[in-house]
């Protein structure tokens, strides 16, 4: 069952960087931004991650936890996180359980070849675990600012 706006997001548990296991239940009481991206250390994904990194203090001020998710390994995530200085955790979703929960695996085309890949998407979950906003098919420029504005607005409500 995929997530639905204005409905509670089912709890999930997944391995993350820094030796952590992230679960939605453990983040109750805080807003959560979960952003899905295709691949570590690629230009668009690096730019997007840097945007969240650079706005991290503002997300923290809005009592919002940022989590990045891709199908890359924990080792790849640790390298990507260290190289870019990300102050947030990256979730390794090798079995695609979290990707399927958020319905972000889509048919894509590259050089005329079709394949299943991660659709760049972001989700804002409120302090009670309810999905309040989603962005699908994200274009990187300006995206982090839009997510931050929504998080700040939700926190003020």
C-alpha positions in Angstrom: 0.0 0.0 0.0 1.5 3.3 -1.1 1.3 6.5 1.1 -1.6 8.9 0.6 -1.7 12.6 1.4 -3.3 13.5 4.7 -3.1 9.9 5.9 -0.6 8.4 8.5 2.5 6.9 6.9 3.0 3.2 7.8 6.0 2.7 10.0 9.1 1.3 8.3 12.6 0.4 9.4 15.7 0.7 7.3 19.5 0.7 7.6 21.1 4.1 7.5 24.5 5.8 7.7 26.3 6.2 11.0 25.4 2.6 11.9 21.8 3.6 12.5 18.5 1.9 11.8 15.9 4.5 11.0 12.2 4.0 11.8 9.4 6.4 11.3 8.0 5.6 14.8 11.3 6.7 16.4 10.9 10.1 14.7 7.4 10.8 16.0 7.1 14.3 17.5 9.4 15.7 14.8 8.6 16.7 11.2 10.4 14.5 8.7 11.5 15.3 5.1 12.3 12.1 3.2 13.8 12.7 -0.2 14.4 9.9 -2.7 17.1 10.2 -5.3 18.4 7.9 -8.0 22.2 7.4 -7.3 25.0 8.6 -5.0 27.6 10.9 -6.4 25.8 11.8 -9.6 25.6 15.5 -10.5 21.8 16.0 -9.9 21.8 13.9 -6.7 24.9 15.7 -5.4 23.4 19.1 -6.1 20.2 18.1 -4.4 22.0 16.7 -1.3 24.1 19.9 -1.1 20.9 22.0 -1.1 19.6 20.0 1.9 23.0 20.2 3.5 23.2 24.0 3.1 19.7 24.5 4.5 20.1 22.0 7.3 20.2 24.6 10.1 16.9 26.1 8.8 15.3 22.6 8.8 16.5 22.0 12.3 15.1 25.3 13.4 11.8 24.1 12.0 12.1 20.9 14.1 12.4 18.9 10.8 14.6 15.8 10.3 15.9 15.3 6.7 16.6 11.8 5.4 17.9 10.9 2.0 17.0 7.5 0.4 18.4 5.6 -2.5 19.0 2.0 -3.5 22.8 2.4 -3.0 24.7 0.4 -0.5 25.6 1.7 3.0 29.2 1.8 2.0 28.4 4.0 -1.0 26.2 6.2 1.2 28.9 6.6 3.9 31.4 7.7 1.2 28.9 10.1 -0.4 27.9 11.5 3.0 31.5 12.0 4.1 32.6 13.5 0.8 29.7 16.0 0.7 29.6 16.7 4.5 26.0 15.8 4.8 24.7 16.4 8.4 21.8 14.1 7.9 21.5 10.3 7.4 21.1 8.4 4.2 18.9 5.3 4.1 20.1 2.3 2.0 17.0 0.8 0.5 18.5 -2.1 -1.5 15.4 -4.2 -1.2 13.2 -1.3 -2.3 10.8 -1.6 0.6 10.8 2.1 1.4 10.8 3.0 -2.3 7.7 0.8 -2.8 6.0 2.2 0.3 6.3 5.7 -1.2 5.7 4.4 -4.8 8.8 6.0 -6.3 10.0 3.2 -8.6 9.1 4.2 -12.1 9.8 3.2 -15.7 12.5 5.5 -17.0 14.2 5.9 -20.3 17.9 6.6 -20.9 19.5 6.5 -24.4 16.4 4.8 -25.7 16.6 2.0 -23.1 13.9 1.5 -20.5 14.6 0.5 -17.0 13.0 0.8 -13.5 14.6 3.6 -11.5 13.9 5.9 -8.6 11.7 8.9 -9.5 13.3 11.9 -7.6 10.6 12.6 -5.0 10.3 14.3 -1.6 7.7 13.8 1.2 6.9 16.0 4.2 5.5 14.1 7.2 4.1 16.0 10.2 4.9 15.4 13.9 2.0 12.9 14.1 3.4 10.8 11.2 0.8 12.0 8.7 1.9 12.8 5.1 1.2 16.5 4.5 3.0 17.2 1.2 4.6 15.4 -1.6 6.7 16.4 -4.6 7.1 13.9 -7.4 9.2 14.1 -10.5 11.3 16.8 -8.8 13.6 19.2 -10.7 16.5 20.1 -8.5 16.7 23.9 -8.9 14.6 25.7 -6.3 13.3 22.4 -4.8 15.0 22.6 -1.4 13.6 26.1 -0.8 10.1 24.9 -1.6 10.4 22.0 0.8 11.9 24.3 3.5 9.0 26.8 3.1 6.5 24.0 3.4 8.2 22.6 6.5 8.4 26.0 8.2 4.7 26.6 7.4 3.6 23.3 8.8 5.7 23.8 11.9 4.1 27.2 12.4 0.6 25.8 12.0 
